[in-house]
C-alpha cells in the first residue's frame, strides 16, 4: 500500500473568535475522525503543528540563512499533518475528503510519498 502525506493548511485567525467549548468540540471531532482511520489501518501518523510559520533555511553565497516561516506575512500556516495508507491516489483523496478540516475553512494538500 502506498503512503500519502496530508498537510492541513489553515488561517489561525479563523479560530480566534471561537469559545473554548467550540474549540474543544472541534478537537474532539478531529480525534474521532483520526481514531476511525487508525482503527481501519489507514492512519499511520498524525500531528498538530503550532500556529506559527516555523523557520525556513536557504543557502546563499555559501552561507545558510534562517528566516521566520515560509511566508512574508503569516496568514495561512500548515497546522497539521497526517500520513495515510491507501491503495491509490483516488483512495487517498476519498480519505482526505472526510477530514473535518475542510468544514472549518481549511485546505488539504495531499502528496504521494516516494518509496525509496
N, C-alpha and C positions, 0 to 999 in steps of 0.2 A: 504494500500500500504506500502511496506517496504521502509526503508531508507538505503542509501549506502553512505559511505564516500569515496570520490575520492581524493587521495593525488597525487600531481604533483611533481615528482622528477626531478631535473634538475642540470646541471652544469652551474653556473653563468658565467663562462669564455666563454661559447658558445655565449653569447650575447654581450660580452665586445667589440668586434670589429665592432659592428653594429652602424650605424649612428643614431642620434636622430629621423630622419624621419622613418627609418626602424623600430626602436623600437616602435614608435607611431603607425605605421601600424599594428604591432603585437598586441599591446594593444587594438586597435580598433577591430581586428579580434576576440580576446577573448571576448570583450564586446558584439559583435554581436552574438557570439555563446551562451554566458550565457543569454543574453536577450531573445533569442529564446527559451531556456529551461525554463526560468522564465515564459514566456507567455504561454507555454504548461503546466505549473504547475509541471514541473519535477525538477526544481532547487529550493531547499529550502534555501540554503545559499552558499555563495562563498566568499573566502578571499584570497588576495595575501599576502604571508608572506615575511618578509625581507630576503635577500640573505645572511644569516649568519647561523651558526649552532645552535643557541639558547643555552639553558642550559640543562644539564642533572643532575638529582638528584638521588643519590643512598644512601643506608644506609649500613654502615659498622661499626661493633663494637659499635652499639648504637648511632653513630653519622651520621648525614645527610651530605653527601659530594656533593658539587656543582662543576661541571666542564663545560667547554665550549663544546657545541654541543655533538651529539651522535657519532661523528666520530673523529678519531685521526687527520686526515687531511680533511679539508672541501673542497672536490672537488664536491660532489653532496649534494644538500640540498633539503628539502621539500620546494618548492617555493610557493605553494598554496594549497587550499583545496576547495572542493565543497561537499555539501550534496545533494544527488539526491533522488528523489522519483521514484520508479519503481515497477512493478508487480512481478519481479523475477530477479535473478542474470543475466540471459541471457538478459533481457530487460535493466538492468543497464550497462552491457557490451556493448550493442548496443549504448547506450547514450555516454559512455566513448570513444568509437571508433571515435566519431565525434569531440572530443576535439582537438583544434588546437595544443595543447602541443606536441602531437605525431609527428607532422610535423616539429617541431623545435628541434628534438633530445631528447626530454624529455621522461620520463617514467611515466606511470599512474599506481597507485596501487589502487585497488578497494576492499573495505571491507564492509561487511554487518554490519549494526548497530544492536546490540542486543536490542530488545524491552523489557524493564523491568517494 
